[in-house]
Amino acid sequence: MRWSVIQKAHAVEVFHRMASPTRALRALRREWGREAAPDRRVLGRWVAEFQRAGSVPGATRRARSRRANPSMVAAVQRAIRRSPRLSMRRLSAKTGVSRSWVHCILRQQLRLYPYKLQLVQRLHRGDKAKRLRFCRWILDKWGSPSFRRSLLFSDEANFYLNGQVHKQNCRIWGDENPHALVEQDQQSPHLTVWCGLSSRGILGPYFFQSRGRTVTVTGPRYKGMLDDFLVPALRRRHIPLSQVWFQQDGATPHTTRVVLARLHSLFPGKVLSKGGTVPWPPRSPDLSPLDFFLWGQVKATVFAQPPRSLRQLRARIREALRSITTATLQRAVDNVAFRARHCLRVRGRHIESLLSS
């Protein structure tokens, strides 16, 4: 199969518009079908060539599809029915079929796809109503360009030295998404990173450390970050504190009395938080651009090749954040309004699985 230059240009345009490789691939699969859409590597090559030369490469040919003999197909099918979480390496070992043939059988003949595990927080009683109230409020304000420009979303994330979060490394083969869960091992050496995200740029990273070692985020440490890092960073960028709407989730260190008092003094009347001017809805990472965009994008870049040390991990996080353009950040912030409208349509339910399907 050949992709025309027009198709490649369209794919690159979708990649930049969606502000995420994963969402771009899903959009292309919905538009072109799974068999006709490029995979992640091919799309990455097109984007890299466009960024390097300002044009997409010429038409390329996909390898001809191969068909395995019926006994090989039956063996792989039996194994995957008994244990749909098997990797291709383990399938190959169990069935005696080579890994390349296992991949060919799963994708081309059985039409199965490796689904990522998706973890969402269970909504509690009253959470949907809170999500609806917040979505209505932010959409009422969204028409003002100055409001959109003043939003500063914030969050922390853990980066483990042993690689990506387990849900990124695990696949379940099937013809539909099972939406399964999996436990995580969080004992690996790690970094705890804070970032602020706005349409004007990224503030951070800030690493929660003491004497070179990662420490737990507590109320006093979080307040120290606000005073010692966030305020000076805003002033260096000549952003008046009075013009910032500061958002944070309801994590305990964020909502101690001392921290909330400091936030209200820094951003009077403009705190989006539990206990803030406008309550941030609990258990709503699907409305925060750090959760639905930034952390996934940075982790995909950082762990493309496994880092060997915390020092290297820290350097890669900084580099990955610097590589994100202002245009990409603006699209991510604009996506908040799109998600708020979708949340209203589904009456406050989680929307990540609906947007990803």
C-alpha positions, 0 to 999 in steps of 0.5 A: 500500500502507498501513502500519497504526499497529500495523505502524509501532509494531512497526517502531519497536520493532524499530529500538530493539531492534536498536540499528542502522537497518541491522539493523532494516531487514533484520529487517523485510524478512525478516519482511514481505518486501522489497516490504512493508517500509519503506525507510530514509527512511520508517523514519527518519521514523517513529522521529523522529516517535515520539521527538518526539511519543511516537507513530507517525504515521497510516497513509500510502500508498505511491506506485503502482508504475509499469511501464516499457515492454519496450524500456526494461526490456530496455535496462537489463537488458542494461546491468546484465548487462554491468556490474553495478557501474554506478550508476543515474546511469551506467545512465541515461546508457548506456541513455537511460532517466531515473534515476527509470525506471531505479530503478523498473525495477531494483527493481520489474520486475527485482527487483534490489537494491544490495548493499554490499561486505563486507570481512572479514579472512581467518582464518589457521590456528588462528584458528577455535580461538582464536575458539571458546576465547574465545567459550566463556570469555565465555559462561561469564562472561556470567551475572554482571551485574557482569562484563557491566557491567565490560566495556570494549571499545576500538578506533580508526577513521579518518574521512576528510574525503572521505566514507564508506568506499568500501564504503558508497558502492558498490553491485552490482546483483543478485538475490543478494549477490556478496560482492565486494571493492573497494580503498580510497583512504585519502589524504584528510585524516582523523582517527584516533579512539579510543573505549571502549564499555561498557554504562555509556557511551562513553569518548571520542572521543580524537583522535590528534593532534600540533599539530593534525595527525593522527598515526599510532598508535604504542606510545608514543602509545597508552600516552600515551592510556591515561595521559592520557585513559583513566585520568582519564576512568574516575576522573571517572566513579567507575569503579574500575580494578580493576573494569574488563575492558579489551579491545583488538585485536592491533594492533601499537601495542596489544601492545608490551611497554611498553603491555602492561606498563602495561595489566597494571598498570592492570587486573591480571588483566583484560586481553582482548588478545593478550598479555593475561590472556585472549587476544582472538582475532585477526581478529575484528571481528565480536565487537567492538561497536565494529566491528559497531555503533559505527563504522558508526552514527557514520559514518552520522550524521557523513556524512549531509551531507558535512563541509567541514573537519576541524574540522566533522568532529571536531565531528560525531563528538563530537555523534554519539557523544553522541546514542547512548543508554545503552539502545542501548549495553546492547543492543550489549553484549548482542549480544556474547553472541548473536554468541559463541553463533552463532560456536560454532554455525558452529565459529569461522567469520566470522559477519557475513555470516551475521547480515546475510543 
